[in-house]
Amino acid sequence: MKIVLFGATGNIGKVILDEALARGHDVTAIVRDPAKVDAKHAHLHVVQGDLAQPASFEGALAGANAAIASLNDPVPANLRIRAEALLGALDKAHVRRFAWVGGAGSLLNAEGIRVIDDPHFPAEWKDNANGQVNALEGFRASQNNVDWTYISPAKIIAPGERKGSFRVGGDHVLVDDKGESRISIADFAIGVLDRIEKGDAAKKRVTLAY
């Protein structure tokens, strides 16, 4: 597949890039600073572009089969704006499959309460979590032809072992037999590429966890 990746220099995006290349995909990485892309590969193409200026990357979408976005924004409120801009650009370029790396804050616990609304939710994570909640609302309100998938990680996602085994859920937090909600970045990347390849979660939110 020809995949366009936004956010290839972030902690999660870098691992998604490696996973996509390892699977034999052609990847075009859209980045503001090409010098920050460490990976070198015959199937990797790096294009300078800015999400705030869709015209800077629209040409790179031509002929793509899918897109993935793993974004951080210093102004989390911009995440919905970025998501909606990407949806518009992808629809215009006839790119149907799109995976967005979201947050866990919008997931529901066993009582049906959002993670972000838990009184123990870390205050320092709240702004970014709210940004991702708003982005999810933007996806759900969209009415174009892009088959987006919003992918929430477990409550804790961190560097770790690539086990190759995890669960796929929907709108509720997945916990293990210890009551913990975790996944490694490496296994999360596997799940993201699985969704892109299979196209089995169109216009849905899914979550990945052990």
MDTraj code that builds the backbone (N, CA, C; nanometers):
import mdtraj as md
import numpy as np

residues = "MET LYS ILE VAL LEU PHE GLY ALA THR GLY ASN ILE GLY LYS VAL ILE LEU ASP GLU ALA LEU ALA ARG GLY HIS ASP VAL THR ALA ILE VAL ARG ASP PRO ALA LYS VAL ASP ALA LYS HIS ALA HIS LEU HIS VAL VAL GLN GLY ASP LEU ALA GLN PRO ALA SER PHE GLU GLY ALA LEU ALA GLY ALA ASN ALA ALA ILE ALA SER LEU ASN ASP PRO VAL PRO ALA ASN LEU ARG ILE ARG ALA GLU ALA LEU LEU GLY ALA LEU ASP LYS ALA HIS VAL ARG ARG PHE ALA TRP VAL GLY GLY ALA GLY SER LEU LEU ASN ALA GLU GLY ILE ARG VAL ILE ASP ASP PRO HIS PHE PRO ALA GLU TRP LYS ASP ASN ALA ASN GLY GLN VAL ASN ALA LEU GLU GLY PHE ARG ALA SER GLN ASN ASN VAL ASP TRP THR TYR ILE SER PRO ALA LYS ILE ILE ALA PRO GLY GLU ARG LYS GLY SER PHE ARG VAL GLY GLY ASP HIS VAL LEU VAL ASP ASP LYS GLY GLU SER ARG ILE SER ILE ALA ASP PHE ALA ILE GLY VAL LEU ASP ARG ILE GLU LYS GLY ASP ALA ALA LYS LYS ARG VAL THR LEU ALA TYR".split()
xyz = np.array([
    [0.0829, -0.1194, 0.0000],
    [0.0000, 0.0000, 0.0000],
    [0.0871, 0.1254, 0.0000],
    [0.0314, 0.2324, -0.0523],
    [0.0960, 0.3626, -0.0437],
    [0.0293, 0.4397, 0.0700],
    [0.1078, 0.4666, 0.1741],
    [0.0548, 0.5271, 0.2957],
    [0.1197, 0.6631, 0.3183],
    [0.0386, 0.7616, 0.3496],
    [0.0892, 0.8931, 0.3877],
    [0.0814, 0.9025, 0.5398],
    [0.1931, 0.9376, 0.6021],
    [0.2008, 0.9426, 0.7480],
    [0.2291, 1.0846, 0.7951],
    [0.1421, 1.1342, 0.8812],
    [0.1611, 1.2643, 0.9448],
    [0.2053, 1.2399, 1.0891],
    [0.3127, 1.3060, 1.1315],
    [0.3609, 1.2871, 1.2678],
    [0.4658, 1.1790, 1.2803],
    [0.5456, 1.1611, 1.1771],
    [0.6431, 1.0519, 1.1735],
    [0.7614, 1.0726, 1.2666],
    [0.7746, 1.1912, 1.3266],
    [0.8887, 1.2162, 1.4146],
    [0.8524, 1.2081, 1.5623],
    [0.7263, 1.1836, 1.5945],
    [0.6847, 1.1724, 1.7340],
    [0.7164, 1.0357, 1.7923],
    [0.6979, 1.0216, 1.9228],
    [0.7304, 0.8954, 1.9903],
    [0.6526, 0.7774, 1.9339],
    [0.5252, 0.7982, 1.9053],
    [0.4427, 0.6915, 1.8487],
    [0.4581, 0.6878, 1.6970],
    [0.4606, 0.8032, 1.6343],
    [0.4713, 0.8095, 1.4887],
    [0.5957, 0.7423, 1.4342],
    [0.7078, 0.7555, 1.5047],
    [0.8320, 0.6914, 1.4595],
    [0.8183, 0.5401, 1.4552],
    [0.7486, 0.4857, 1.5535],
    [0.7321, 0.3404, 1.5600],
    [0.6318, 0.2937, 1.4545],
    [0.5282, 0.3727, 1.4311],
    [0.4337, 0.3412, 1.3237],
    [0.5064, 0.3414, 1.1892],
    [0.5943, 0.4384, 1.1693],
    [0.6728, 0.4449, 1.0456],
    [0.7552, 0.3180, 1.0271],
    [0.8256, 0.2767, 1.1315],
    [0.9078, 0.1555, 1.1229],
    [0.8231, 0.0324, 1.0935],
    [0.7061, 0.0232, 1.1569],
    [0.6177, -0.0915, 1.1361],
    [0.5670, -0.0950, 0.9921],
    [0.5287, 0.0208, 0.9394],
    [0.4780, 0.0269, 0.8020],
    [0.5857, -0.0134, 0.7018],
    [0.7071, 0.0353, 0.7215],
    [0.8164, 0.0007, 0.6308],
    [0.8518, -0.1470, 0.6413],
    [0.8486, -0.2013, 0.7625],
    [0.8799, -0.3430, 0.7821],
    [0.7793, -0.4330, 0.7119],
    [0.6575, -0.3831, 0.6933],
    [0.5535, -0.4604, 0.6250],
    [0.5592, -0.4438, 0.4736],
    [0.6513, -0.3639, 0.4252],
    [0.6679, -0.3492, 0.2815],
    [0.5877, -0.2389, 0.2169],
    [0.5280, -0.1512, 0.2976],
    [0.4497, -0.0418, 0.2412],
    [0.5402, 0.0711, 0.1923],
    [0.4922, 0.1444, 0.0937],
    [0.5561, 0.2692, 0.0529],
    [0.4998, 0.3792, 0.1418],
    [0.5866, 0.4512, 0.2104],
    [0.5415, 0.5525, 0.3055],
    [0.5929, 0.6905, 0.2659],
    [0.5009, 0.7858, 0.2613],
    [0.5372, 0.9258, 0.2447],
    [0.5149, 0.9942, 0.3783],
    [0.6215, 1.0440, 0.4383],
    [0.6128, 1.1117, 0.5676],
    [0.6044, 1.2620, 0.5452],
    [0.4965, 1.3220, 0.5947],
    [0.4780, 1.4661, 0.5843],
    [0.5253, 1.5285, 0.7151],
    [0.6313, 1.6064, 0.7088],
    [0.6889, 1.6642, 0.8305],
    [0.7260, 1.8102, 0.8069],
    [0.7276, 1.8871, 0.9152],
    [0.7693, 2.0269, 0.9028],
    [0.9198, 2.0380, 0.8822],
    [0.9954, 1.9477, 0.9465],
    [1.1413, 1.9519, 0.9369],
    [1.1940, 1.8152, 0.8936],
    [1.2217, 1.7968, 0.7653],
    [1.2694, 1.6667, 0.7164],
    [1.3951, 1.6167, 0.7867],
    [1.4765, 1.7060, 0.8401],
    [1.6001, 1.6652, 0.9069],
    [1.5732, 1.5831, 1.0325],
    [1.4512, 1.5910, 1.0852],
    [1.4175, 1.5183, 1.2078],
    [1.3750, 1.3738, 1.1819],
    [1.3643, 1.3356, 1.0561],
    [1.3296, 1.1970, 1.0226],
    [1.4583, 1.1160, 1.0188],
    [1.4748, 1.0282, 1.1163],
    [1.5982, 0.9494, 1.1266],
    [1.6000, 0.8297, 1.0321],
    [1.4835, 0.7756, 1.0022],
    [1.4763, 0.6525, 0.9229],
    [1.5249, 0.6757, 0.7799],
    [1.5929, 0.5755, 0.7276],
    [1.6358, 0.5754, 0.5878],
    [1.5888, 0.4444, 0.5258],
    [1.5163, 0.4538, 0.4150],
    [1.4610, 0.3316, 0.3554],
    [1.4250, 0.3604, 0.2100],
    [1.4402, 0.2604, 0.1263],
    [1.4095, 0.2772, -0.0161],
    [1.2628, 0.3094, -0.0401],
    [1.1762, 0.2666, 0.0521],
    [1.0322, 0.2890, 0.0353],
    [0.9809, 0.4061, 0.1189],
    [1.0722, 0.4874, 0.1691],
    [1.0341, 0.6050, 0.2477],
    [1.0606, 0.7320, 0.1678],
    [0.9594, 0.8161, 0.1599],
    [0.9706, 0.9447, 0.0917],
    [0.9331, 1.0529, 0.1931],
    [1.0187, 1.1479, 0.2122],
    [0.9954, 1.2542, 0.3101],
    [0.9594, 1.3830, 0.2372],
    [0.8468, 1.4410, 0.2773],
    [0.7975, 1.5630, 0.2138],
    [0.7774, 1.6689, 0.3214],
    [0.8284, 1.7870, 0.2968],
    [0.8081, 1.8964, 0.3908],
    [0.6678, 1.9519, 0.3737],
    [0.5955, 1.9605, 0.4851],
    [0.4593, 2.0115, 0.4795],
    [0.4130, 2.0545, 0.6168],
    [0.3085, 2.1345, 0.6197],
    [0.2555, 2.1880, 0.7449],
    [0.1052, 2.1641, 0.7476],
    [0.0583, 2.0975, 0.8525],
    [-0.0844, 2.0673, 0.8616],
    [-0.1706, 2.1929, 0.8625],
    [-0.1139, 2.3027, 0.9074],
    [-0.1900, 2.4274, 0.9089],
    [-0.2073, 2.4849, 0.7686],
    [-0.1334, 2.4289, 0.6717],
    [-0.1408, 2.4753, 0.5332],
    [-0.1593, 2.3546, 0.4412],
    [-0.2822, 2.3069, 0.4259],
    [-0.3078, 2.1861, 0.3461],
    [-0.2474, 2.1896, 0.2065],
    [-0.2349, 2.3071, 0.1475],
    [-0.1774, 2.3154, 0.0126],
    [-0.0330, 2.2653, 0.0098],
    [0.0334, 2.2645, 0.1269],
    [0.1734, 2.2231, 0.1313],
    [0.1911, 2.0722, 0.1203],
    [0.0830, 1.9965, 0.1408],
    [0.0962, 1.8502, 0.1336],
    [-0.0061, 1.7828, 0.0429],
    [-0.0995, 1.8590, -0.0109],
    [-0.2048, 1.7975, -0.0922],
    [-0.1483, 1.7187, -0.2096],
    [-0.0406, 1.7677, -0.2700],
    [0.0184, 1.6972, -0.3833],
    [0.0704, 1.5598, -0.3465],
    [0.1158, 1.5441, -0.2220],
    [0.1706, 1.4161, -0.1768],
    [0.0623, 1.3113, -0.1546],
    [-0.0642, 1.3529, -0.1518],
    [-0.1741, 1.2588, -0.1304],
    [-0.2147, 1.1864, -0.2591],
    [-0.1725, 1.2371, -0.3727],
    [-0.2127, 1.1778, -0.5004],
    [-0.1663, 1.0326, -0.5098],
    [-0.2588, 0.9440, -0.5378],
    [-0.2267, 0.8032, -0.5548],
    [-0.2126, 0.7239, -0.4267],
    [-0.2300, 0.7882, -0.3118],
    [-0.2177, 0.7167, -0.1845],
    [-0.3391, 0.6276, -0.1604],
    [-0.3161, 0.5150, -0.0930],
    [-0.4245, 0.4236, -0.0557],
    [-0.4796, 0.4520, 0.0827],
    [-0.3961, 0.5131, 0.1679],
    [-0.4363, 0.5332, 0.3067],
    [-0.3501, 0.6410, 0.3700],
    [-0.3972, 0.6914, 0.4841],
    [-0.3212, 0.7903, 0.5603],
    [-0.3314, 0.7583, 0.7088],
    [-0.2288, 0.7975, 0.7814],
    [-0.2240, 0.7812, 0.9267],
    [-0.1770, 0.9132, 0.9857],
    [-0.2386, 0.9556, 1.0956],
    [-0.1954, 1.0771, 1.1643],
    [-0.1716, 1.0470, 1.3113],
    [-0.0521, 1.0800, 1.3578],
    [-0.0162, 1.0667, 1.4996],
    [0.0388, 1.2015, 1.5424],
    [-0.0494, 1.2863, 1.5925],
    [-0.0147, 1.4269, 1.6107],
    [-0.0080, 1.4708, 1.7563],
    [0.0819, 1.5641, 1.7800],
    [0.0832, 1.6422, 1.9027],
    [0.0740, 1.7874, 1.8598],
    [0.0039, 1.8671, 1.9375],
    [-0.0062, 2.0082, 1.9040],
    [0.0142, 2.0889, 2.0308],
    [0.0994, 2.1915, 2.0276],
    [0.1193, 2.2734, 2.1475],
    [-0.0093, 2.3404, 2.1943],
    [-0.1054, 2.3513, 2.1028],
    [-0.2382, 2.4023, 2.1382],
    [-0.3367, 2.2884, 2.1131],
    [-0.3665, 2.2065, 2.2154],
    [-0.4504, 2.0882, 2.1947],
    [-0.5857, 2.1177, 2.1310],
    [-0.6364, 2.2391, 2.1519],
    [-0.7648, 2.2744, 2.0908],
    [-0.7575, 2.2699, 1.9388],
    [-0.6355, 2.2744, 1.8846],
    [-0.6190, 2.2691, 1.7388],
    [-0.6385, 2.1292, 1.6817],
    [-0.6393, 2.0262, 1.7668],
    [-0.6448, 1.8896, 1.7147],
    [-0.7700, 1.8651, 1.6302],
    [-0.8834, 1.9163, 1.6748],
    [-1.0047, 1.8983, 1.5935],
    [-0.9916, 1.9730, 1.4607],
    [-0.9330, 2.0911, 1.4644],
    [-0.9127, 2.1678, 1.3413],
    [-0.8245, 2.0895, 1.2451],
    [-0.7163, 2.0311, 1.2977],
    [-0.6259, 1.9518, 1.2138],
    [-0.6979, 1.8292, 1.1577],
    [-0.7762, 1.7635, 1.2427],
    [-0.8482, 1.6437, 1.1984],
    [-0.9451, 1.6770, 1.0856],
    [-1.0201, 1.7848, 1.1022],
    [-1.1184, 1.8216, 1.0009],
    [-1.0508, 1.8656, 0.8715],
    [-0.9354, 1.9333, 0.8838],
    [-0.8612, 1.9731, 0.7638],
    [-0.8097, 1.8505, 0.6891],
    [-0.7611, 1.7515, 0.7648],
    [-0.7132, 1.6287, 0.7015],
    [-0.8267, 1.5533, 0.6345],
    [-0.9403, 1.5454, 0.7003],
    [-1.0552, 1.4782, 0.6391],
    [-1.0910, 1.5434, 0.5056],
    [-1.0903, 1.6754, 0.5034],
    [-1.1222, 1.7459, 0.3797],
    [-1.0203, 1.7209, 0.2701],
    [-0.8919, 1.7249, 0.3069],
    [-0.7861, 1.7034, 0.2079],
    [-0.7868, 1.5606, 0.1553],
    [-0.8095, 1.4643, 0.2441],
    [-0.8128, 1.3237, 0.2023],
    [-0.9328, 1.2958, 0.1130],
    [-1.0466, 1.3539, 0.1465],
    [-1.1662, 1.3352, 0.0648],
    [-1.1434, 1.3926, -0.0753],
    [-1.0828, 1.5094, -0.0800],
    [-1.0543, 1.5742, -0.2085],
    [-0.9606, 1.4892, -0.2936],
    [-0.8664, 1.4197, -0.2279],
    [-0.7679, 1.3377, -0.2995],
    [-0.8153, 1.1940, -0.3201],
    [-0.9376, 1.1637, -0.2759],
    [-0.9963, 1.0297, -0.2895],
    [-0.9163, 0.9228, -0.2137],
    [-0.8623, 0.9618, -0.0993],
    [-0.7953, 0.8661, -0.0102],
    [-0.8992, 0.8208, 0.0919],
    [-0.9361, 0.6933, 0.0873],
    [-1.0482, 0.6475, 0.1687],
    [-1.0097, 0.6088, 0.3120],
    [-0.9025, 0.5326, 0.3274],
    [-0.8690, 0.4818, 0.4612],
    [-0.7817, 0.5812, 0.5380],
    [-0.8210, 0.6057, 0.6625],
    [-0.7507, 0.7041, 0.7447],
    [-0.7552, 0.6619, 0.8908],
    [-0.6383, 0.6450, 0.9509],
    [-0.6293, 0.6115, 1.0932],
    [-0.5748, 0.7310, 1.1701],
    [-0.6449, 0.7678, 1.2745],
    [-0.6043, 0.8793, 1.3613],
    [-0.5665, 0.8230, 1.4979],
    [-0.4453, 0.8519, 1.5430],
    [-0.4022, 0.8095, 1.6761],
    [-0.4631, 0.9052, 1.7774],
    [-0.5602, 0.8548, 1.8515],
    [-0.6323, 0.9375, 1.9468],
    [-0.5836, 0.9201, 2.0891],
    [-0.6691, 0.9550, 2.1828],
    [-0.6356, 0.9436, 2.3240],
    [-0.7292, 0.8488, 2.3947],
    [-0.6974, 0.8213, 2.5210],
    [-0.7797, 0.7309, 2.6015],
    [-0.8845, 0.8054, 2.6837],
    [-0.8755, 0.9380, 2.6885],
    [-0.9635, 1.0152, 2.7752],
    [-1.1112, 1.0010, 2.7452],
    [-1.1461, 0.9728, 2.6204],
    [-1.2875, 0.9608, 2.5822],
    [-1.3426, 0.8202, 2.6023],
    [-1.2558, 0.7248, 2.6384],
    [-1.3041, 0.5887, 2.6643],
    [-1.3906, 0.5855, 2.7896],
    [-1.4805, 0.4895, 2.7948],
    [-1.5702, 0.4745, 2.9097],
    [-1.5194, 0.3655, 3.0024],
    [-1.5313, 0.3894, 3.1334],
    [-1.4949, 0.2843, 3.2281],
    [-1.6132, 0.1905, 3.2503],
    [-1.5996, 0.0980, 3.3432],
    [-1.7046, -0.0025, 3.3655],
    [-1.8365, 0.0604, 3.4083],
    [-1.8302, 0.1799, 3.4673],
    [-1.9523, 0.2490, 3.5114],
    [-2.0089, 0.3406, 3.4037],
    [-1.9459, 0.3420, 3.2873],
    [-1.9929, 0.4270, 3.1792],
    [-1.9474, 0.5711, 3.1904],
    [-1.8475, 0.5969, 3.2750],
    [-1.7936, 0.7317, 3.2929],
    [-1.6680, 0.7471, 3.2079],
    [-1.6553, 0.8592, 3.1410],
    [-1.5363, 0.8817, 3.0599],
    [-1.4115, 0.8884, 3.1480],
    [-1.3025, 0.8363, 3.0952],
    [-1.1756, 0.8387, 3.1686],
    [-1.1387, 0.9813, 3.2085],
    [-1.1593, 1.0755, 3.1191],
    [-1.1229, 1.2141, 3.1465],
    [-1.2040, 1.2740, 3.2607],
    [-1.3214, 1.2182, 3.2880],
    [-1.4080, 1.2705, 3.3939],
    [-1.3817, 1.2070, 3.5297],
    [-1.2911, 1.1117, 3.5350],
    [-1.2525, 1.0500, 3.6620],
    [-1.1804, 1.1546, 3.7472],
    [-1.2194, 1.1711, 3.8747],
    [-1.1540, 1.2726, 3.9588],
    [-1.0040, 1.2505, 3.9769],
    [-0.9571, 1.1291, 3.9491],
    [-0.8146, 1.0997, 3.9629],
    [-0.7374, 1.1199, 3.8319],
    [-0.8064, 1.1658, 3.7285],
    [-0.7379, 1.1880, 3.6009],
    [-0.6339, 1.2983, 3.6191],
    [-0.5085, 1.2748, 3.5769],
    [-0.4015, 1.3736, 3.5989],
    [-0.4322, 1.5092, 3.5348],
    [-0.4236, 1.6130, 3.6141],
    [-0.4560, 1.7474, 3.5662],
    [-0.3667, 1.7896, 3.4503],
    [-0.2403, 1.7438, 3.4520],
    [-0.1465, 1.7865, 3.3478],
    [-0.1776, 1.7239, 3.2121],
    [-0.2617, 1.6217, 3.2101],
    [-0.2991, 1.5578, 3.0837],
    [-0.4318, 1.6096, 3.0286],
    [-0.4994, 1.6935, 3.1076],
    [-0.6380, 1.7272, 3.0753],
    [-0.6521, 1.8051, 2.9444],
    [-0.5668, 1.9027, 2.9211],
    [-0.5806, 1.9830, 2.7994],
    [-0.5665, 1.8966, 2.6743],
    [-0.4642, 1.8127, 2.6717],
    [-0.4449, 1.7279, 2.5545],
    [-0.5596, 1.6288, 2.5395],
    [-0.6058, 1.5749, 2.6535],
    [-0.7170, 1.4799, 2.6486],
    [-0.8432, 1.5464, 2.5944],
    [-0.8695, 1.6690, 2.6383],
    [-0.9858, 1.7413, 2.5869],
    [-0.9722, 1.7675, 2.4375],
    [-0.8499, 1.7967, 2.3937],
    [-0.8272, 1.8166, 2.2509],
    [-0.8609, 1.6925, 2.1709],
    [-0.8234, 1.5761, 2.2235],
    [-0.8536, 1.4506, 2.1546],
    [-1.0024, 1.4163, 2.1621],
    [-1.0669, 1.4493, 2.2733],
    [-1.2120, 1.4290, 2.2835],
    [-1.2826, 1.5103, 2.1755],
    [-1.2415, 1.6353, 2.1594],
    [-1.3029, 1.7208, 2.0580],
    [-1.2739, 1.6700, 1.9169],
    [-1.1539, 1.6157, 1.8971],
    [-1.1214, 1.5598, 1.7655],
    [-1.2135, 1.4430, 1.7330],
    [-1.2381, 1.3569, 1.8316],
    [-1.3289, 1.2438, 1.8100],
    [-1.4685, 1.2929, 1.7739],
    [-1.5134, 1.3974, 1.8404],
    [-1.6449, 1.4538, 1.8077],
    [-1.6465, 1.5053, 1.6640],
    [-1.5342, 1.5617, 1.6208],
    [-1.5249, 1.6090, 1.4828],
    [-1.5344, 1.4955, 1.3830],
    [-1.4683, 1.3850, 1.4127],
    [-1.4779, 1.2686, 1.3246],
    [-1.6217, 1.2190, 1.3175],
    [-1.6846, 1.2071, 1.4319],
    [-1.8207, 1.1528, 1.4350],
    [-1.9208, 1.2441, 1.3663],
    [-1.8897, 1.3728, 1.3595],
    [-1.9797, 1.4676, 1.2932],
    [-1.9526, 1.4787, 1.1434],
    [-1.8412, 1.4245, 1.0973],
    [-1.8038, 1.4392, 0.9564],
    [-1.8983, 1.3606, 0.8664],
    [-1.9174, 1.4126, 0.7463],
    [-2.0113, 1.3502, 0.6527],
    [-1.9505, 1.3360, 0.5133],
    [-1.8207, 1.3062, 0.5078],
    [-1.7605, 1.2878, 0.3761],
    [-1.7339, 1.1399, 0.3504],
    [-1.6552, 1.1112, 0.2476],
    [-1.6358, 0.9725, 0.2035],
    [-1.5150, 0.9027, 0.2653],
    [-1.4461, 0.9678, 0.3565],
    [-1.3272, 0.9084, 0.4177],
    [-1.3680, 0.8065, 0.5241],
    [-1.3130, 0.6867, 0.5130],
    [-1.3400, 0.5816, 0.6122],
    [-1.2386, 0.5936, 0.7261],
    [-1.2629, 0.6898, 0.8130],
    [-1.1718, 0.7164, 0.9242],
    [-1.1861, 0.6109, 1.0339],
    [-1.0781, 0.5914, 1.1071],
    [-1.0801, 0.5098, 1.2284],
    [-1.0025, 0.5853, 1.3353],
    [-1.0687, 0.6132, 1.4457],
    [-1.0056, 0.6811, 1.5592],
    [-0.9572, 0.5719, 1.6532],
    [-0.8253, 0.5656, 1.6763],
    [-0.7679, 0.4552, 1.7529],
    [-0.7170, 0.5051, 1.8876],
    [-0.7855, 0.4638, 1.9934],
    [-0.7450, 0.5008, 2.1291],
    [-0.6501, 0.3964, 2.1852],
    [-0.5394, 0.4391, 2.2428],
    [-0.4531, 0.3427, 2.3108],
    [-0.5128, 0.3061, 2.4460],
    [-0.4494, 0.2127, 2.5129],
    [-0.4836, 0.1850, 2.6520],
    [-0.4559, 0.3108, 2.7346],
    [-0.4995, 0.3104, 2.8599],
    [-0.4772, 0.4269, 2.9454],
    [-0.3286, 0.4568, 2.9609],
    [-0.2467, 0.3520, 2.9586],
    [-0.1016, 0.3702, 2.9658],
    [-0.0390, 0.3114, 2.8404],
    [0.0301, 0.3958, 2.7651],
    [0.1041, 0.3514, 2.6467],
    [0.2471, 0.4009, 2.6622],
    [0.3413, 0.3106, 2.6461],
    [0.4811, 0.3441, 2.6726],
    [0.5720, 0.2526, 2.5918],
    [0.6985, 0.2904, 2.5758],
    [0.7932, 0.1995, 2.5107],
    [0.7959, 0.0659, 2.5835],
    [0.8145, -0.0407, 2.5087],
    [0.8161, -0.1727, 2.5706],
    [0.8262, -0.2830, 2.4677],
    [0.8029, -0.4028, 2.5140],
    [0.8186, -0.5223, 2.4315],
    [0.7178, -0.5279, 2.3172],
    [0.7622, -0.5790, 2.2047],
    [0.6732, -0.6045, 2.0911],
    [0.6245, -0.7483, 2.1037],
    [0.5096, -0.7662, 2.1678],
    [0.4568, -0.9000, 2.1929],
    [0.3820, -0.9557, 2.0721],
    [0.3174, -0.8675, 1.9979],
    [0.2392, -0.9112, 1.8830],
    [0.1031, -0.9656, 1.9201],
    [0.0648, -0.9494, 2.0459],
    [-0.0638, -1.0005, 2.0929],
    [-0.1292, -0.8961, 2.1827],
    [-0.2525, -0.8608, 2.1509],
    [-0.3275, -0.7610, 2.2271],
    [-0.4737, -0.7742, 2.1878],
    [-0.5594, -0.6989, 2.2538],
    [-0.7026, -0.7038, 2.2230],
    [-0.7476, -0.5758, 2.1535],
    [-0.8540, -0.5896, 2.0779],
    [-0.9153, -0.4756, 2.0095],
    [-1.0550, -0.4569, 2.0659],
    [-1.0824, -0.3380, 2.1176],
    [-1.2133, -0.3096, 2.1742],
    [-1.2792, -0.1919, 2.1058],
    [-1.3858, -0.1424, 2.1695],
    [-1.4611, -0.0317, 2.1129],
    [-1.4511, 0.0941, 2.1968],
    [-1.5609, 0.1314, 2.2610],
    [-1.5644, 0.2574, 2.3353],
    [-1.5310, 0.2430, 2.4833],
    [-1.5072, 0.1222, 2.5306],
    [-1.4791, 0.1005, 2.6722],
    [-1.3322, 0.0653, 2.6966],
    [-1.2804, 0.1073, 2.8103],
    [-1.1434, 0.0761, 2.8501],
    [-1.1261, -0.0751, 2.8603],
    [-1.0183, -0.1258, 2.8042],
    [-0.9836, -0.2671, 2.8193],
    [-0.8807, -0.2801, 2.9308],
    [-0.9049, -0.3721, 3.0245],
    [-0.8108, -0.3945, 3.1341],
    [-0.7697, -0.5411, 3.1367],
    [-0.6499, -0.5668, 3.1903],
    [-0.6019, -0.7045, 3.1999],
    [-0.6475, -0.7682, 3.3305],
    [-0.5976, -0.8876, 3.3599],
    [-0.6430, -0.9580, 3.4797],
    [-0.5949, -0.8933, 3.6090],
    [-0.5081, -0.7929, 3.5972],
    [-0.4649, -0.7165, 3.7141],
    [-0.5411, -0.5848, 3.7267],
    [-0.6351, -0.5644, 3.6351],
    [-0.7113, -0.4408, 3.6360],
    [-0.6387, -0.3231, 3.5738],
    [-0.5294, -0.3510, 3.5015],
    [-0.4507, -0.2448, 3.4396],
    [-0.4822, -0.2319, 3.2910],
    [-0.4741, -0.1112, 3.2413],
    [-0.4981, -0.0830, 3.0998],
    [-0.3673, -0.0337, 3.0397],
    [-0.2993, -0.1221, 2.9650],
    [-0.1659, -0.0917, 2.9136],
    [-0.1470, -0.1466, 2.7724],
    [-0.0521, -0.0874, 2.7022],
    [-0.0029, -0.1433, 2.5767],
    [0.1316, -0.0771, 2.5458],
    [0.2197, -0.1506, 2.4812],
    [0.3466, -0.0907, 2.4385],
    [0.3244, -0.0146, 2.3084],
    [0.4107, 0.0827, 2.2837],
    [0.4009, 0.1578, 2.1585],
    [0.4190, 0.0646, 2.0395],
    [0.5082, -0.0337, 2.0530],
    [0.5336, -0.1269, 1.9426],
    [0.4090, -0.2066, 1.9064],
    [0.3374, -0.2562, 2.0072],
    [0.2161, -0.3326, 1.9788],
    [0.1027, -0.2422, 1.9316],
    [0.0986, -0.1201, 1.9833],
    [-0.0006, -0.0248, 1.9347],
    [0.0202, 0.0006, 1.7855],
    [0.1457, 0.0145, 1.7446],
    [0.1757, 0.0372, 1.6026],
    [0.1288, -0.0795, 1.5173],
    [0.1440, -0.2008, 1.5692],
    [0.0932, -0.3183, 1.4971],
    [-0.0566, -0.3034, 1.4743],
    [-0.1283, -0.2656, 1.5801],
    [-0.2732, -0.2511, 1.5699],
    [-0.3158, -0.1436, 1.4727],
    [-0.2415, -0.0342, 1.4685],
    [-0.2727, 0.0733, 1.3740],
    [-0.2583, 0.0239, 1.2306],
    [-0.1477, -0.0430, 1.2009],
    [-0.1276, -0.0938, 1.0645],
    [-0.2267, -0.2040, 1.0308],
    [-0.2642, -0.2850, 1.1284],
    [-0.3669, -0.3870, 1.1041],
    [-0.4974, -0.3232, 1.0597],
    [-0.5361, -0.2145, 1.1266],
    [-0.6621, -0.1488, 1.0910],
    [-0.6541, -0.0899, 0.9499],
    [-0.5400, -0.0317, 0.9164],
    [-0.5230, 0.0258, 0.7829],
    [-0.5291, -0.0833, 0.6765],
    [-0.4616, -0.1943, 0.6995],
    [-0.4574, -0.3015, 0.5999],
    [-0.5920, -0.3706, 0.5843],
    [-0.6603, -0.3935, 0.6948],
    [-0.7865, -0.4675, 0.6905],
    [-0.9061, -0.3790, 0.6577],
    [-0.8969, -0.2516, 0.6925],
    [-1.0107, -0.1629, 0.6696],
    [-1.1355, -0.2103, 0.7402],
    [-1.1175, -0.2644, 0.8612],
    [-1.2284, -0.3304, 0.9304],
    [-1.2944, -0.2453, 1.0381],
    [-1.2630, -0.1156, 1.0416],
    [-1.3235, -0.0312, 1.1451],
    [-1.3589, 0.1058, 1.0882],
    [-1.4209, 0.1055, 0.9715],
    [-1.4546, 0.2308, 0.9045],
    [-1.5542, 0.3122, 0.9855],
    [-1.5209, 0.4397, 1.0035],
    [-1.6048, 0.5362, 1.0747],
    [-1.6372, 0.4890, 1.2169],
    [-1.5369, 0.4304, 1.2802],
    [-1.5528, 0.3817, 1.4175],
    [-1.4329, 0.4224, 1.5019],
    [-1.4542, 0.4211, 1.6329],
    [-1.3439, 0.4308, 1.7275],
    [-1.3147, 0.2903, 1.7779],
    [-1.1873, 0.2559, 1.7854],
    [-1.1456, 0.1296, 1.8459],
    [-1.0392, 0.1614, 1.9501],
    [-1.0156, 0.0669, 2.0393],
    [-0.9088, 0.0812, 2.1368],
    [-0.8242, -0.0450, 2.1372],
    [-0.6970, -0.0296, 2.1683],
    [-0.6018, -0.1406, 2.1682],
    [-0.5374, -0.1507, 2.3057],
    [-0.5369, -0.2704, 2.3627],
    [-0.4774, -0.2908, 2.4954],
    [-0.4529, -0.4388, 2.5177],
    [-0.3689, -0.4699, 2.6156],
    [-0.3451, -0.6101, 2.6519],
    [-0.4661, -0.6645, 2.7277],
])
top = md.Topology()
chain = top.add_chain()
for i, resn in enumerate(residues, 1):
    res = top.add_residue(resn, chain, resSeq=i)
    for name in ("N", "CA", "C"):
        top.add_atom(name, md.element.get_by_symbol(name[0]), res)
traj = md.Trajectory(xyz[None], top)
